[in-house]
Amino acid sequence: MAFRFFRRRQKLVLVIMVFLMIVFLIPSGIRSLVAGRHKAVIGHIAKEKITLNLVRMSEQDLRIIRREQGLMLSPWPWQDAFQIFYTINSEDKLPLTWTILIHEAKKMGITVSDAQVRAFLKKQKLDGQIYKNELANLNQIGFTEKDLYRAVRHYM
């Protein structure tokens, strides 16, 4: 009996199903796009929120630092401690741990200026044409000079 109803009115049933899908699925999809996944809170440190965006930026920092250390134009200070940091943390927890370290440094009042970052990069022999080439390489993989400075600032 019910099957006969669906067989006779296939187009009507299809239209009703499409309408209901639009009514119920589209608004939730729009809400998730507007809210933005990067603003999702994944934890708290004291009273501050840890968002997905902060962890994503920490992941970028770690990728840039590993890349720059891999160039080995000259050894980076604290490089051994950084390698230990990598070995004691599991790969999936590294960005979160780095986020917590950055938060603790800010809480303690540790800041690094752009001039200090430039001096550090120059000391690491990352200046002149080498610097321009490295920026071009970073741009090719989606990073900017601002990202490089942020990563080095957090490293220091």
Secondary structure in CASP SS format (residue, H / E / C, confidence):
PFRMAT SS
TARGET T0000
AUTHOR 0000-0000-0000
METHOD secondary structure of the structure
MODEL  1
M C 1.00
A H 1.00
F H 1.00
R H 1.00
F H 1.00
F H 1.00
R H 1.00
R H 1.00
R C 1.00
Q H 1.00
K H 1.00
L H 1.00
V H 1.00
L H 1.00
V H 1.00
I H 1.00
M H 1.00
V H 1.00
F H 1.00
L H 1.00
M H 1.00
I H 1.00
V H 1.00
F H 1.00
L H 1.00
I H 1.00
P H 1.00
S H 1.00
G H 1.00
I H 1.00
R H 1.00
S H 1.00
L H 1.00
V H 1.00
A H 1.00
G C 1.00
R H 1.00
H H 1.00
K H 1.00
A C 1.00
V E 1.00
I E 1.00
G E 1.00
H E 1.00
I E 1.00
A C 1.00
K C 1.00
E E 1.00
K E 1.00
I E 1.00
T E 1.00
L H 1.00
N H 1.00
L H 1.00
V H 1.00
R H 1.00
M H 1.00
S H 1.00
E H 1.00
Q H 1.00
D H 1.00
L H 1.00
R H 1.00
I H 1.00
I H 1.00
R H 1.00
R H 1.00
E H 1.00
Q H 1.00
G H 1.00
L H 1.00
M C 1.00
L C 1.00
S C 1.00
P C 1.00
W C 1.00
P C 1.00
W C 1.00
Q H 1.00
D H 1.00
A H 1.00
F H 1.00
Q H 1.00
I H 1.00
F H 1.00
Y H 1.00
T H 1.00
I H 1.00
N C 1.00
S C 1.00
E C 1.00
D C 1.00
K C 1.00
L H 1.00
P H 1.00
L H 1.00
T H 1.00
W H 1.00
T H 1.00
I H 1.00
L H 1.00
I H 1.00
H H 1.00
E H 1.00
A H 1.00
K H 1.00
K H 1.00
M C 1.00
G C 1.00
I C 1.00
T C 1.00
V C 1.00
S C 1.00
D H 1.00
A H 1.00
Q H 1.00
V H 1.00
R H 1.00
A H 1.00
F H 1.00
L H 1.00
K H 1.00
K H 1.00
Q C 1.00
K C 1.00
L C 1.00
D C 1.00
G H 1.00
Q H 1.00
I H 1.00
Y H 1.00
K H 1.00
N H 1.00
E H 1.00
L H 1.00
A H 1.00
N H 1.00
L H 1.00
N H 1.00
Q H 1.00
I C 1.00
G C 1.00
F C 1.00
T C 1.00
E H 1.00
K H 1.00
D H 1.00
L H 1.00
Y H 1.00
R H 1.00
A H 1.00
V H 1.00
R H 1.00
H H 1.00
Y H 1.00
M C 1.00
END
